[in-house]
Amino acid sequence: MKIRRALTLAIVVASVGVLAVATFANLSPKAKAPNFTLPTLEGKSLTLSDHTKGSPRAVVLDIWATWCPPCRAEIPYLVDLYNGYKDKGLVMIGVAIDQEKADVKEFAKQQKISYTLALDPGAETIGSKYKVTGIPATYVIDKKGVVRYVHSGFPTRSKDEQQKEAKQIENEVKTLLAEK
């Protein structure tokens, strides 16, 4: 009986520790966006720093998976955002953490994703660099490579909540694109 009680207490303490870490685990705004190189869906190589140099740009980095309901809800809004601002300097990079490239390819086709998709099965490369504990994890990065805004998750309960979140990301992008 004492062993069972001690084991239960240990599990509760460990769970509370995990929850506390998860609450503070996202890369925070004002941090330099960690650089990474990943293969794209087309088999090329993508390096983040290549997209934060040069002309005024904003980069939206979205870490997601095809099997994640909030990710699936967020994607159409990101597609619309990209299509509306790509000619104004927006770079959109989606990093799929799925194990199967074919799943990502099929989903991208269904959703008409036109922005760059990179592959990082299991978030092996990007997960610890960006302190990802849940998806989608969306980072809005300025032209100097600094994370300016962070979004954890995406609403799935109502279209109004989704539109509000999407509008917030759009406003952040507009702010960065307007900066000199």
URPE-V747396 format. One record per backbone hydrogen bond with DSSP energy under -0.5 kcal/mol. NH is the residue of the N-H (numbers start at 1). CO is the residue of the C=O. Records with the same first field share a line. If there is no record, write none. Layout:
NH->CO + CO
This chain:
5->1
6->2
7->3
8->4
9->5
10->6
11->7
12->8
13->9
14->10
15->11
16->12
17->13
18->14
19->15
20->16
21->17
22->18
23->19
24->20 + 21
25->22
27->130
30->147
31->28
33->145
38->46
39->119
40->44
41->117
43->40
46->38
48->36
50->47
51->48
52->49
58->89
59->141
60->91
61->59 + 139
62->60 + 93
63->61 + 137
64->62 + 95
68->65
69->67
72->68
73->69
74->70
75->71
76->72
77->74
78->74
79->75
80->76
81->77
82->78
83->79
84->80
85->81 + 82
86->82
88->85
89->86
90->85
91->58
93->60
94->116
95->62 + 93
96->94 + 118
97->64
101->99
104->100
105->101
106->102
107->103
108->104
109->105
110->106
111->107
112->108 + 109
113->108
114->112
116->92
118->94
119->39
120->96
122->97
123->120
124->121
127->123
129->125
130->126
131->128
132->127
136->63
137->63
138->136 + 151
139->61
140->149
141->59 + 139
142->146
145->142
147->31
148->140
149->140
151->138
153->136 + 151
162->158
163->159
164->160
165->161
166->162
167->163
168->164
169->165
170->166
171->167
172->168
173->169
174->170
175->171
176->172
177->173
178->174
179->175 + 176
